[in-house]
Amino acid sequence: MTHPFHPWFGREFVFLAVRQTWSEDRVFFLDENARQFSLPVGWTDVVEPDVFVRMAAGRSPFGFADLVELRRLIDGLSG
């Protein structure tokens, strides 16, 4: 788990597969009790980090696409 704000940050799990579900790539894994879970692939080290994330090196928490999506969500709430 590489997402810095997730409570499982830094823990390692038994990898099962990467599948596209709910319109996104997700990592399926087993916890220490053999229960299956899934998380967005970007929250793990299964794939290389996004180019923006790598280049920003922690200096920018949001990419352009993230901010555009945030604006769309805010507009939806106020309209």
mmCIF file of the N, C-alpha and C atoms, coordinates in Angstrom:
data_MODEL
# 
_entry.id   MODEL 
# 
loop_
_atom_site.group_PDB 
_atom_site.id 
_atom_site.type_symbol 
_atom_site.label_atom_id 
_atom_site.label_alt_id 
_atom_site.label_comp_id 
_atom_site.label_asym_id 
_atom_site.label_entity_id 
_atom_site.label_seq_id 
_atom_site.pdbx_PDB_ins_code 
_atom_site.Cartn_x 
_atom_site.Cartn_y 
_atom_site.Cartn_z 
_atom_site.occupancy 
_atom_site.B_iso_or_equiv 
_atom_site.pdbx_formal_charge 
_atom_site.auth_seq_id 
_atom_site.auth_comp_id 
_atom_site.auth_asym_id 
_atom_site.auth_atom_id 
_atom_site.pdbx_PDB_model_num 
ATOM 1   N N  . MET A 1 1  ? 0.854   -1.173  0.000   1.00 0.00 ? 1  MET A N  1 
ATOM 2   C CA . MET A 1 1  ? 0.000   0.000   0.000   1.00 0.00 ? 1  MET A CA 1 
ATOM 3   C C  . MET A 1 1  ? 0.895   1.230   0.000   1.00 0.00 ? 1  MET A C  1 
ATOM 4   N N  . THR A 1 2  ? 0.756   2.058   -1.026  1.00 0.00 ? 2  THR A N  1 
ATOM 5   C CA . THR A 1 2  ? 1.607   3.239   -1.135  1.00 0.00 ? 2  THR A CA 1 
ATOM 6   C C  . THR A 1 2  ? 0.858   4.554   -0.962  1.00 0.00 ? 2  THR A C  1 
ATOM 7   N N  . HIS A 1 3  ? -0.479  4.518   -0.878  1.00 0.00 ? 3  HIS A N  1 
ATOM 8   C CA . HIS A 1 3  ? -1.251  5.755   -0.699  1.00 0.00 ? 3  HIS A CA 1 
ATOM 9   C C  . HIS A 1 3  ? -0.946  6.305   0.697   1.00 0.00 ? 3  HIS A C  1 
ATOM 10  N N  . PRO A 1 4  ? -0.385  7.518   0.788   1.00 0.00 ? 4  PRO A N  1 
ATOM 11  C CA . PRO A 1 4  ? 0.098   8.011   2.079   1.00 0.00 ? 4  PRO A CA 1 
ATOM 12  C C  . PRO A 1 4  ? -0.971  8.255   3.138   1.00 0.00 ? 4  PRO A C  1 
ATOM 13  N N  . PHE A 1 5  ? -2.238  8.402   2.749   1.00 0.00 ? 5  PHE A N  1 
ATOM 14  C CA . PHE A 1 5  ? -3.279  8.681   3.730   1.00 0.00 ? 5  PHE A CA 1 
ATOM 15  C C  . PHE A 1 5  ? -4.130  7.457   4.065   1.00 0.00 ? 5  PHE A C  1 
ATOM 16  N N  . HIS A 1 6  ? -3.842  6.329   3.444   1.00 0.00 ? 6  HIS A N  1 
ATOM 17  C CA . HIS A 1 6  ? -4.615  5.117   3.722   1.00 0.00 ? 6  HIS A CA 1 
ATOM 18  C C  . HIS A 1 6  ? -4.110  4.482   5.017   1.00 0.00 ? 6  HIS A C  1 
ATOM 19  N N  . PRO A 1 7  ? -5.013  3.972   5.867   1.00 0.00 ? 7  PRO A N  1 
ATOM 20  C CA . PRO A 1 7  ? -4.568  3.363   7.132   1.00 0.00 ? 7  PRO A CA 1 
ATOM 21  C C  . PRO A 1 7  ? -3.672  2.134   6.939   1.00 0.00 ? 7  PRO A C  1 
ATOM 22  N N  . TRP A 1 8  ? -3.701  1.524   5.767   1.00 0.00 ? 8  TRP A N  1 
ATOM 23  C CA . TRP A 1 8  ? -2.836  0.364   5.505   1.00 0.00 ? 8  TRP A CA 1 
ATOM 24  C C  . TRP A 1 8  ? -1.516  0.771   4.848   1.00 0.00 ? 8  TRP A C  1 
ATOM 25  N N  . PHE A 1 9  ? -1.215  2.057   4.819   1.00 0.00 ? 9  PHE A N  1 
ATOM 26  C CA . PHE A 1 9  ? 0.015   2.547   4.184   1.00 0.00 ? 9  PHE A CA 1 
ATOM 27  C C  . PHE A 1 9  ? 1.231   1.781   4.715   1.00 0.00 ? 9  PHE A C  1 
ATOM 28  N N  . GLY A 1 10 ? 2.059   1.319   3.786   1.00 0.00 ? 10 GLY A N  1 
ATOM 29  C CA . GLY A 1 10 ? 3.285   0.613   4.145   1.00 0.00 ? 10 GLY A CA 1 
ATOM 30  C C  . GLY A 1 10 ? 3.133   -0.880  4.349   1.00 0.00 ? 10 GLY A C  1 
ATOM 31  N N  . ARG A 1 11 ? 1.905   -1.364  4.457   1.00 0.00 ? 11 ARG A N  1 
ATOM 32  C CA . ARG A 1 11 ? 1.704   -2.808  4.643   1.00 0.00 ? 11 ARG A CA 1 
ATOM 33  C C  . ARG A 1 11 ? 1.830   -3.532  3.317   1.00 0.00 ? 11 ARG A C  1 
ATOM 34  N N  . GLU A 1 12 ? 2.196   -4.812  3.393   1.00 0.00 ? 12 GLU A N  1 
ATOM 35  C CA . GLU A 1 12 ? 2.291   -5.655  2.202   1.00 0.00 ? 12 GLU A CA 1 
ATOM 36  C C  . GLU A 1 12 ? 1.234   -6.741  2.277   1.00 0.00 ? 12 GLU A C  1 
ATOM 37  N N  . PHE A 1 13 ? 0.717   -7.121  1.105   1.00 0.00 ? 13 PHE A N  1 
ATOM 38  C CA . PHE A 1 13 ? -0.356  -8.100  1.025   1.00 0.00 ? 13 PHE A CA 1 
ATOM 39  C C  . PHE A 1 13 ? -0.044  -9.131  -0.047  1.00 0.00 ? 13 PHE A C  1 
ATOM 40  N N  . VAL A 1 14 ? -0.814  -10.206 -0.053  1.00 0.00 ? 14 VAL A N  1 
ATOM 41  C CA . VAL A 1 14 ? -0.675  -11.253 -1.071  1.00 0.00 ? 14 VAL A CA 1 
ATOM 42  C C  . VAL A 1 14 ? -1.411  -10.799 -2.326  1.00 0.00 ? 14 VAL A C  1 
ATOM 43  N N  . PHE A 1 15 ? -0.660  -10.590 -3.395  1.00 0.00 ? 15 PHE A N  1 
ATOM 44  C CA . PHE A 1 15 ? -1.213  -10.126 -4.668  1.00 0.00 ? 15 PHE A CA 1 
ATOM 45  C C  . PHE A 1 15 ? -2.003  -11.244 -5.340  1.00 0.00 ? 15 PHE A C  1 
ATOM 46  N N  . LEU A 1 16 ? -3.187  -10.905 -5.875  1.00 0.00 ? 16 LEU A N  1 
ATOM 47  C CA . LEU A 1 16 ? -3.987  -11.862 -6.642  1.00 0.00 ? 16 LEU A CA 1 
ATOM 48  C C  . LEU A 1 16 ? -4.022  -11.505 -8.124  1.00 0.00 ? 16 LEU A C  1 
ATOM 49  N N  . ALA A 1 17 ? -4.457  -10.283 -8.439  1.00 0.00 ? 17 ALA A N  1 
ATOM 50  C CA . ALA A 1 17 ? -4.619  -9.910  -9.851  1.00 0.00 ? 17 ALA A CA 1 
ATOM 51  C C  . ALA A 1 17 ? -4.886  -8.415  -9.980  1.00 0.00 ? 17 ALA A C  1 
ATOM 52  N N  . VAL A 1 18 ? -4.741  -7.931  -11.206 1.00 0.00 ? 18 VAL A N  1 
ATOM 53  C CA . VAL A 1 18 ? -5.187  -6.582  -11.569 1.00 0.00 ? 18 VAL A CA 1 
ATOM 54  C C  . VAL A 1 18 ? -6.330  -6.769  -12.547 1.00 0.00 ? 18 VAL A C  1 
ATOM 55  N N  . ARG A 1 19 ? -7.462  -6.139  -12.254 1.00 0.00 ? 19 ARG A N  1 
ATOM 56  C CA . ARG A 1 19 ? -8.641  -6.242  -13.121 1.00 0.00 ? 19 ARG A CA 1 
ATOM 57  C C  . ARG A 1 19 ? -9.261  -4.857  -13.271 1.00 0.00 ? 19 ARG A C  1 
ATOM 58  N N  . GLN A 1 20 ? -9.941  -4.669  -14.406 1.00 0.00 ? 20 GLN A N  1 
ATOM 59  C CA . GLN A 1 20 ? -10.680 -3.424  -14.583 1.00 0.00 ? 20 GLN A CA 1 
ATOM 60  C C  . GLN A 1 20 ? -12.103 -3.654  -14.103 1.00 0.00 ? 20 GLN A C  1 
ATOM 61  N N  . THR A 1 21 ? -12.466 -2.963  -13.040 1.00 0.00 ? 21 THR A N  1 
ATOM 62  C CA . THR A 1 21 ? -13.821 -3.025  -12.495 1.00 0.00 ? 21 THR A CA 1 
ATOM 63  C C  . THR A 1 21 ? -14.232 -1.620  -12.100 1.00 0.00 ? 21 THR A C  1 
ATOM 64  N N  . TRP A 1 22 ? -15.503 -1.358  -12.086 1.00 0.00 ? 22 TRP A N  1 
ATOM 65  C CA . TRP A 1 22 ? -16.027 -0.040  -11.730 1.00 0.00 ? 22 TRP A CA 1 
ATOM 66  C C  . TRP A 1 22 ? -15.323 1.046   -12.534 1.00 0.00 ? 22 TRP A C  1 
ATOM 67  N N  . SER A 1 23 ? -15.032 0.759   -13.798 1.00 0.00 ? 23 SER A N  1 
ATOM 68  C CA . SER A 1 23 ? -14.417 1.709   -14.741 1.00 0.00 ? 23 SER A CA 1 
ATOM 69  C C  . SER A 1 23 ? -13.007 2.140   -14.358 1.00 0.00 ? 23 SER A C  1 
ATOM 70  N N  . GLU A 1 24 ? -12.315 1.346   -13.553 1.00 0.00 ? 24 GLU A N  1 
ATOM 71  C CA . GLU A 1 24 ? -10.929 1.656   -13.207 1.00 0.00 ? 24 GLU A CA 1 
ATOM 72  C C  . GLU A 1 24 ? -10.157 0.365   -12.978 1.00 0.00 ? 24 GLU A C  1 
ATOM 73  N N  . ASP A 1 25 ? -8.843  0.448   -13.111 1.00 0.00 ? 25 ASP A N  1 
ATOM 74  C CA . ASP A 1 25 ? -7.999  -0.700  -12.812 1.00 0.00 ? 25 ASP A CA 1 
ATOM 75  C C  . ASP A 1 25 ? -7.864  -0.820  -11.307 1.00 0.00 ? 25 ASP A C  1 
ATOM 76  N N  . ARG A 1 26 ? -8.082  -2.041  -10.810 1.00 0.00 ? 26 ARG A N  1 
ATOM 77  C CA . ARG A 1 26 ? -8.000  -2.294  -9.372  1.00 0.00 ? 26 ARG A CA 1 
ATOM 78  C C  . ARG A 1 26 ? -7.089  -3.480  -9.106  1.00 0.00 ? 26 ARG A C  1 
ATOM 79  N N  . VAL A 1 27 ? -6.410  -3.439  -7.969  1.00 0.00 ? 27 VAL A N  1 
ATOM 80  C CA . VAL A 1 27 ? -5.557  -4.531  -7.522  1.00 0.00 ? 27 VAL A CA 1 
ATOM 81  C C  . VAL A 1 27 ? -6.355  -5.359  -6.527  1.00 0.00 ? 27 VAL A C  1 
ATOM 82  N N  . PHE A 1 28 ? -6.408  -6.658  -6.756  1.00 0.00 ? 28 PHE A N  1 
ATOM 83  C CA . PHE A 1 28 ? -7.076  -7.573  -5.842  1.00 0.00 ? 28 PHE A CA 1 
ATOM 84  C C  . PHE A 1 28 ? -6.003  -8.288  -5.033  1.00 0.00 ? 28 PHE A C  1 
ATOM 85  N N  . PHE A 1 29 ? -6.238  -8.410  -3.719  1.00 0.00 ? 29 PHE A N  1 
ATOM 86  C CA . PHE A 1 29 ? -5.232  -8.990  -2.835  1.00 0.00 ? 29 PHE A CA 1 
ATOM 87  C C  . PHE A 1 29 ? -5.904  -9.631  -1.628  1.00 0.00 ? 29 PHE A C  1 
ATOM 88  N N  . LEU A 1 30 ? -5.122  -10.398 -0.884  1.00 0.00 ? 30 LEU A N  1 
ATOM 89  C CA . LEU A 1 30 ? -5.591  -11.031 0.346   1.00 0.00 ? 30 LEU A CA 1 
ATOM 90  C C  . LEU A 1 30 ? -4.921  -10.368 1.538   1.00 0.00 ? 30 LEU A C  1 
ATOM 91  N N  . ASP A 1 31 ? -5.691  -10.170 2.616   1.00 0.00 ? 31 ASP A N  1 
ATOM 92  C CA . ASP A 1 31 ? -5.084  -9.661  3.842   1.00 0.00 ? 31 ASP A CA 1 
ATOM 93  C C  . ASP A 1 31 ? -4.560  -10.834 4.668   1.00 0.00 ? 31 ASP A C  1 
ATOM 94  N N  . GLU A 1 32 ? -4.097  -10.551 5.884   1.00 0.00 ? 32 GLU A N  1 
ATOM 95  C CA . GLU A 1 32 ? -3.508  -11.605 6.725   1.00 0.00 ? 32 GLU A CA 1 
ATOM 96  C C  . GLU A 1 32 ? -4.511  -12.663 7.159   1.00 0.00 ? 32 GLU A C  1 
ATOM 97  N N  . ASN A 1 33 ? -5.816  -12.368 7.032   1.00 0.00 ? 33 ASN A N  1 
ATOM 98  C CA . ASN A 1 33 ? -6.864  -13.339 7.368   1.00 0.00 ? 33 ASN A CA 1 
ATOM 99  C C  . ASN A 1 33 ? -7.453  -14.004 6.130   1.00 0.00 ? 33 ASN A C  1 
ATOM 100 N N  . ALA A 1 34 ? -6.754  -13.881 5.005   1.00 0.00 ? 34 ALA A N  1 
ATOM 101 C CA . ALA A 1 34 ? -7.154  -14.467 3.723   1.00 0.00 ? 34 ALA A CA 1 
ATOM 102 C C  . ALA A 1 34 ? -8.473  -13.901 3.197   1.00 0.00 ? 34 ALA A C  1 
ATOM 103 N N  . ARG A 1 35 ? -8.807  -12.671 3.589   1.00 0.00 ? 35 ARG A N  1 
ATOM 104 C CA . ARG A 1 35 ? -9.981  -11.989 3.044   1.00 0.00 ? 35 ARG A CA 1 
ATOM 105 C C  . ARG A 1 35 ? -9.555  -11.216 1.805   1.00 0.00 ? 35 ARG A C  1 
ATOM 106 N N  . GLN A 1 36 ? -10.396 -11.260 0.776   1.00 0.00 ? 36 GLN A N  1 
ATOM 107 C CA . GLN A 1 36 ? -10.069 -10.571 -0.474  1.00 0.00 ? 36 GLN A CA 1 
ATOM 108 C C  . GLN A 1 36 ? -10.556 -9.131  -0.436  1.00 0.00 ? 36 GLN A C  1 
ATOM 109 N N  . PHE A 1 37 ? -9.697  -8.236  -0.903  1.00 0.00 ? 37 PHE A N  1 
ATOM 110 C CA . PHE A 1 37 ? -10.005 -6.817  -1.018  1.00 0.00 ? 37 PHE A CA 1 
ATOM 111 C C  . PHE A 1 37 ? -9.533  -6.330  -2.373  1.00 0.00 ? 37 PHE A C  1 
ATOM 112 N N  . SER A 1 38 ? -9.962  -5.125  -2.738  1.00 0.00 ? 38 SER A N  1 
ATOM 113 C CA . SER A 1 38 ? -9.421  -4.488  -3.938  1.00 0.00 ? 38 SER A CA 1 
ATOM 114 C C  . SER A 1 38 ? -9.274  -2.996  -3.671  1.00 0.00 ? 38 SER A C  1 
ATOM 115 N N  . LEU A 1 39 ? -8.290  -2.420  -4.350  1.00 0.00 ? 39 LEU A N  1 
ATOM 116 C CA . LEU A 1 39 ? -7.999  -0.992  -4.243  1.00 0.00 ? 39 LEU A CA 1 
ATOM 117 C C  . LEU A 1 39 ? -7.639  -0.463  -5.615  1.00 0.00 ? 39 LEU A C  1 
ATOM 118 N N  . PRO A 1 40 ? -7.765  0.846   -5.827  1.00 0.00 ? 40 PRO A N  1 
ATOM 119 C CA . PRO A 1 40 ? -7.304  1.406   -7.097  1.00 0.00 ? 40 PRO A CA 1 
ATOM 120 C C  . PRO A 1 40 ? -5.818  1.103   -7.302  1.00 0.00 ? 40 PRO A C  1 
ATOM 121 N N  . VAL A 1 41 ? -5.453  0.765   -8.520  1.00 0.00 ? 41 VAL A N  1 
ATOM 122 C CA . VAL A 1 41 ? -4.073  0.385   -8.819  1.00 0.00 ? 41 VAL A CA 1 
ATOM 123 C C  . VAL A 1 41 ? -3.091  1.498   -8.459  1.00 0.00 ? 41 VAL A C  1 
ATOM 124 N N  . GLY A 1 42 ? -3.519  2.749   -8.539  1.00 0.00 ? 42 GLY A N  1 
ATOM 125 C CA . GLY A 1 42 ? -2.650  3.875   -8.223  1.00 0.00 ? 42 GLY A CA 1 
ATOM 126 C C  . GLY A 1 42 ? -2.282  3.997   -6.758  1.00 0.00 ? 42 GLY A C  1 
ATOM 127 N N  . TRP A 1 43 ? -2.950  3.263   -5.897  1.00 0.00 ? 43 TRP A N  1 
ATOM 128 C CA . TRP A 1 43 ? -2.647  3.301   -4.467  1.00 0.00 ? 43 TRP A CA 1 
ATOM 129 C C  . TRP A 1 43 ? -1.626  2.243   -4.083  1.00 0.00 ? 43 TRP A C  1 
ATOM 130 N N  . THR A 1 44 ? -1.106  1.531   -5.077  1.00 0.00 ? 44 THR A N  1 
ATOM 131 C CA . THR A 1 44 ? -0.178  0.428   -4.825  1.00 0.00 ? 44 THR A CA 1 
ATOM 132 C C  . THR A 1 44 ? 1.094   0.617   -5.639  1.00 0.00 ? 44 THR A C  1 
ATOM 133 N N  . ASP A 1 45 ? 2.033   -0.300  -5.456  1.00 0.00 ? 45 ASP A N  1 
ATOM 134 C CA . ASP A 1 45 ? 3.257   -0.265  -6.253  1.00 0.00 ? 45 ASP A CA 1 
ATOM 135 C C  . ASP A 1 45 ? 3.236   -1.297  -7.372  1.00 0.00 ? 45 ASP A C  1 
ATOM 136 N N  . VAL A 1 46 ? 2.037   -1.746  -7.753  1.00 0.00 ? 46 VAL A N  1 
ATOM 137 C CA . VAL A 1 46 ? 1.899   -2.751  -8.809  1.00 0.00 ? 46 VAL A CA 1 
ATOM 138 C C  . VAL A 1 46 ? 2.326   -2.187  -10.164 1.00 0.00 ? 46 VAL A C  1 
ATOM 139 N N  . VAL A 1 47 ? 2.046   -0.926  -10.403 1.00 0.00 ? 47 VAL A N  1 
ATOM 140 C CA . VAL A 1 47 ? 2.451   -0.280  -11.657 1.00 0.00 ? 47 VAL A CA 1 
ATOM 141 C C  . VAL A 1 47 ? 3.381   0.885   -11.334 1.00 0.00 ? 47 VAL A C  1 
ATOM 142 N N  . GLU A 1 48 ? 4.110   1.330   -12.342 1.00 0.00 ? 48 GLU A N  1 
ATOM 143 C CA . GLU A 1 48 ? 4.988   2.488   -12.176 1.00 0.00 ? 48 GLU A CA 1 
ATOM 144 C C  . GLU A 1 48 ? 4.152   3.714   -11.817 1.00 0.00 ? 48 GLU A C  1 
ATOM 145 N N  . PRO A 1 49 ? 4.687   4.606   -10.986 1.00 0.00 ? 49 PRO A N  1 
ATOM 146 C CA . PRO A 1 49 ? 3.936   5.816   -10.648 1.00 0.00 ? 49 PRO A CA 1 
ATOM 147 C C  . PRO A 1 49 ? 3.644   6.652   -11.892 1.00 0.00 ? 49 PRO A C  1 
ATOM 148 N N  . ASP A 1 50 ? 2.545   7.367   -11.834 1.00 0.00 ? 50 ASP A N  1 
ATOM 149 C CA . ASP A 1 50 ? 2.182   8.301   -12.886 1.00 0.00 ? 50 ASP A CA 1 
ATOM 150 C C  . ASP A 1 50 ? 3.343   9.271   -13.108 1.00 0.00 ? 50 ASP A C  1 
ATOM 151 N N  . VAL A 1 51 ? 3.566   9.658   -14.364 1.00 0.00 ? 51 VAL A N  1 
ATOM 152 C CA . VAL A 1 51 ? 4.677   10.558  -14.700 1.00 0.00 ? 51 VAL A CA 1 
ATOM 153 C C  . VAL A 1 51 ? 4.586   11.858  -13.904 1.00 0.00 ? 51 VAL A C  1 
ATOM 154 N N  . PHE A 1 52 ? 3.379   12.429  -13.797 1.00 0.00 ? 52 PHE A N  1 
ATOM 155 C CA . PHE A 1 52 ? 3.219   13.676  -13.038 1.00 0.00 ? 52 PHE A CA 1 
ATOM 156 C C  . PHE A 1 52 ? 3.616   13.479  -11.584 1.00 0.00 ? 52 PHE A C  1 
ATOM 157 N N  . VAL A 1 53 ? 3.157   12.401  -10.972 1.00 0.00 ? 53 VAL A N  1 
ATOM 158 C CA . VAL A 1 53 ? 3.467   12.130  -9.565  1.00 0.00 ? 53 VAL A CA 1 
ATOM 159 C C  . VAL A 1 53 ? 4.974   12.009  -9.376  1.00 0.00 ? 53 VAL A C  1 
ATOM 160 N N  . ARG A 1 54 ? 5.621   11.295  -10.283 1.00 0.00 ? 54 ARG A N  1 
ATOM 161 C CA . ARG A 1 54 ? 7.071   11.109  -10.188 1.00 0.00 ? 54 ARG A CA 1 
ATOM 162 C C  . ARG A 1 54 ? 7.806   12.443  -10.340 1.00 0.00 ? 54 ARG A C  1 
ATOM 163 N N  . MET A 1 55 ? 7.416   13.236  -11.335 1.00 0.00 ? 55 MET A N  1 
ATOM 164 C CA . MET A 1 55 ? 8.102   14.505  -11.589 1.00 0.00 ? 55 MET A CA 1 
ATOM 165 C C  . MET A 1 55 ? 7.821   15.543  -10.494 1.00 0.00 ? 55 MET A C  1 
ATOM 166 N N  . ALA A 1 56 ? 6.611   15.551  -9.953  1.00 0.00 ? 56 ALA A N  1 
ATOM 167 C CA . ALA A 1 56 ? 6.273   16.510  -8.899  1.00 0.00 ? 56 ALA A CA 1 
ATOM 168 C C  . ALA A 1 56 ? 7.007   16.187  -7.604  1.00 0.00 ? 56 ALA A C  1 
ATOM 169 N N  . ALA A 1 57 ? 7.329   14.930  -7.392  1.00 0.00 ? 57 ALA A N  1 
ATOM 170 C CA . ALA A 1 57 ? 8.105   14.492  -6.214  1.00 0.00 ? 57 ALA A CA 1 
ATOM 171 C C  . ALA A 1 57 ? 7.544   15.063  -4.911  1.00 0.00 ? 57 ALA A C  1 
ATOM 172 N N  . GLY A 1 58 ? 6.210   15.032  -4.777  1.00 0.00 ? 58 GLY A N  1 
ATOM 173 C CA . GLY A 1 58 ? 5.581   15.487  -3.549  1.00 0.00 ? 58 GLY A CA 1 
ATOM 174 C C  . GLY A 1 58 ? 5.350   16.984  -3.453  1.00 0.00 ? 58 GLY A C  1 
ATOM 175 N N  . ARG A 1 59 ? 5.765   17.738  -4.451  1.00 0.00 ? 59 ARG A N  1 
ATOM 176 C CA . ARG A 1 59 ? 5.616   19.195  -4.391  1.00 0.00 ? 59 ARG A CA 1 
ATOM 177 C C  . ARG A 1 59 ? 4.226   19.668  -4.794  1.00 0.00 ? 59 ARG A C  1 
ATOM 178 N N  . SER A 1 60 ? 3.463   18.817  -5.473  1.00 0.00 ? 60 SER A N  1 
ATOM 179 C CA . SER A 1 60 ? 2.126   19.206  -5.914  1.00 0.00 ? 60 SER A CA 1 
ATOM 180 C C  . SER A 1 60 ? 1.173   18.031  -5.703  1.00 0.00 ? 60 SER A C  1 
ATOM 181 N N  . PRO A 1 61 ? 0.199   18.193  -4.820  1.00 0.00 ? 61 PRO A N  1 
ATOM 182 C CA . PRO A 1 61 ? -0.708  17.082  -4.545  1.00 0.00 ? 61 PRO A CA 1 
ATOM 183 C C  . PRO A 1 61 ? -1.752  16.836  -5.633  1.00 0.00 ? 61 PRO A C  1 
ATOM 184 N N  . PHE A 1 62 ? -1.927  17.793  -6.557  1.00 0.00 ? 62 PHE A N  1 
ATOM 185 C CA . PHE A 1 62 ? -2.962  17.663  -7.578  1.00 0.00 ? 62 PHE A CA 1 
ATOM 186 C C  . PHE A 1 62 ? -2.394  17.894  -8.967  1.00 0.00 ? 62 PHE A C  1 
ATOM 187 N N  . GLY A 1 63 ? -2.825  17.062  -9.899  1.00 0.00 ? 63 GLY A N  1 
ATOM 188 C CA . GLY A 1 63 ? -2.509  17.278  -11.300 1.00 0.00 ? 63 GLY A CA 1 
ATOM 189 C C  . GLY A 1 63 ? -3.620  18.076  -11.955 1.00 0.00 ? 63 GLY A C  1 
ATOM 190 N N  . PHE A 1 64 ? -3.395  18.516  -13.176 1.00 0.00 ? 64 PHE A N  1 
ATOM 191 C CA . PHE A 1 64 ? -4.390  19.310  -13.891 1.00 0.00 ? 64 PHE A CA 1 
ATOM 192 C C  . PHE A 1 64 ? -5.712  18.559  -14.009 1.00 0.00 ? 64 PHE A C  1 
ATOM 193 N N  . ALA A 1 65 ? -5.664  17.285  -14.401 1.00 0.00 ? 65 ALA A N  1 
ATOM 194 C CA . ALA A 1 65 ? -6.893  16.495  -14.560 1.00 0.00 ? 65 ALA A CA 1 
ATOM 195 C C  . ALA A 1 65 ? -7.636  16.365  -13.234 1.00 0.00 ? 65 ALA A C  1 
ATOM 196 N N  . ASP A 1 66 ? -6.903  16.254  -12.119 1.00 0.00 ? 66 ASP A N  1 
ATOM 197 C CA . ASP A 1 66 ? -7.539  16.182  -10.800 1.00 0.00 ? 66 ASP A CA 1 
ATOM 198 C C  . ASP A 1 66 ? -8.315  17.457  -10.502 1.00 0.00 ? 66 ASP A C  1 
ATOM 199 N N  . LEU A 1 67 ? -7.718  18.603  -10.820 1.00 0.00 ? 67 LEU A N  1 
ATOM 200 C CA . LEU A 1 67 ? -8.371  19.883  -10.550 1.00 0.00 ? 67 LEU A CA 1 
ATOM 201 C C  . LEU A 1 67 ? -9.582  20.108  -11.450 1.00 0.00 ? 67 LEU A C  1 
ATOM 202 N N  . VAL A 1 68 ? -9.492  19.678  -12.693 1.00 0.00 ? 68 VAL A N  1 
ATOM 203 C CA . VAL A 1 68 ? -10.640 19.779  -13.606 1.00 0.00 ? 68 VAL A CA 1 
ATOM 204 C C  . VAL A 1 68 ? -11.789 18.929  -13.081 1.00 0.00 ? 68 VAL A C  1 
ATOM 205 N N  . GLU A 1 69 ? -11.493 17.708  -12.628 1.00 0.00 ? 69 GLU A N  1 
ATOM 206 C CA . GLU A 1 69 ? -12.527 16.827  -12.078 1.00 0.00 ? 69 GLU A CA 1 
ATOM 207 C C  . GLU A 1 69 ? -13.113 17.419  -10.799 1.00 0.00 ? 69 GLU A C  1 
ATOM 208 N N  . LEU A 1 70 ? -12.284 17.996  -9.950  1.00 0.00 ? 70 LEU A N  1 
ATOM 209 C CA . LEU A 1 70 ? -12.772 18.640  -8.733  1.00 0.00 ? 70 LEU A CA 1 
ATOM 210 C C  . LEU A 1 70 ? -13.726 19.782  -9.073  1.00 0.00 ? 70 LEU A C  1 
ATOM 211 N N  . ARG A 1 71 ? -13.371 20.582  -10.050 1.00 0.00 ? 71 ARG A N  1 
ATOM 212 C CA . ARG A 1 71 ? -14.243 21.688  -10.470 1.00 0.00 ? 71 ARG A CA 1 
ATOM 213 C C  . ARG A 1 71 ? -15.585 21.158  -10.972 1.00 0.00 ? 71 ARG A C  1 
ATOM 214 N N  . ARG A 1 72 ? -15.542 20.071  -11.754 1.00 0.00 ? 72 ARG A N  1 
ATOM 215 C CA . ARG A 1 72 ? -16.774 19.467  -12.264 1.00 0.00 ? 72 ARG A CA 1 
ATOM 216 C C  . ARG A 1 72 ? -17.660 19.004  -11.108 1.00 0.00 ? 72 ARG A C  1 
ATOM 217 N N  . LEU A 1 73 ? -17.056 18.387  -10.098 1.00 0.00 ? 73 LEU A N  1 
ATOM 218 C CA . LEU A 1 73 ? -17.821 17.918  -8.942  1.00 0.00 ? 73 LEU A CA 1 
ATOM 219 C C  . LEU A 1 73 ? -18.419 19.081  -8.152  1.00 0.00 ? 73 LEU A C  1 
ATOM 220 N N  . ILE A 1 74 ? -17.637 20.125  -7.953  1.00 0.00 ? 74 ILE A N  1 
ATOM 221 C CA . ILE A 1 74 ? -18.132 21.301  -7.224  1.00 0.00 ? 74 ILE A CA 1 
ATOM 222 C C  . ILE A 1 74 ? -19.272 21.962  -7.985  1.00 0.00 ? 74 ILE A C  1 
ATOM 223 N N  . ASP A 1 75 ? -19.112 22.098  -9.298  1.00 0.00 ? 75 ASP A N  1 
ATOM 224 C CA . ASP A 1 75 ? -20.186 22.677  -10.110 1.00 0.00 ? 75 ASP A CA 1 
ATOM 225 C C  . ASP A 1 75 ? -21.456 21.846  -9.999  1.00 0.00 ? 75 ASP A C  1 
ATOM 226 N N  . GLY A 1 76 ? -21.315 20.531  -9.935  1.00 0.00 ? 76 GLY A N  1 
ATOM 227 C CA . GLY A 1 76 ? -22.472 19.652  -9.802  1.00 0.00 ? 76 GLY A CA 1 
ATOM 228 C C  . GLY A 1 76 ? -23.187 19.825  -8.470  1.00 0.00 ? 76 GLY A C  1 
ATOM 229 N N  . LEU A 1 77 ? -22.445 20.142  -7.428  1.00 0.00 ? 77 LEU A N  1 
ATOM 230 C CA . LEU A 1 77 ? -23.046 20.352  -6.111  1.00 0.00 ? 77 LEU A CA 1 
ATOM 231 C C  . LEU A 1 77 ? -23.802 21.670  -6.029  1.00 0.00 ? 77 LEU A C  1 
ATOM 232 N N  . SER A 1 78 ? -23.285 22.682  -6.692  1.00 0.00 ? 78 SER A N  1 
ATOM 233 C CA . SER A 1 78 ? -23.899 24.007  -6.590  1.00 0.00 ? 78 SER A CA 1 
ATOM 234 C C  . SER A 1 78 ? -24.988 24.247  -7.632  1.00 0.00 ? 78 SER A C  1 
ATOM 235 N N  . GLY A 1 79 ? -25.167 23.312  -8.561  1.00 0.00 ? 79 GLY A N  1 
ATOM 236 C CA . GLY A 1 79 ? -26.137 23.534  -9.628  1.00 0.00 ? 79 GLY A CA 1 
ATOM 237 C C  . GLY A 1 79 ? -27.324 22.736  -9.434  1.00 0.00 ? 79 GLY A C  1 
# 
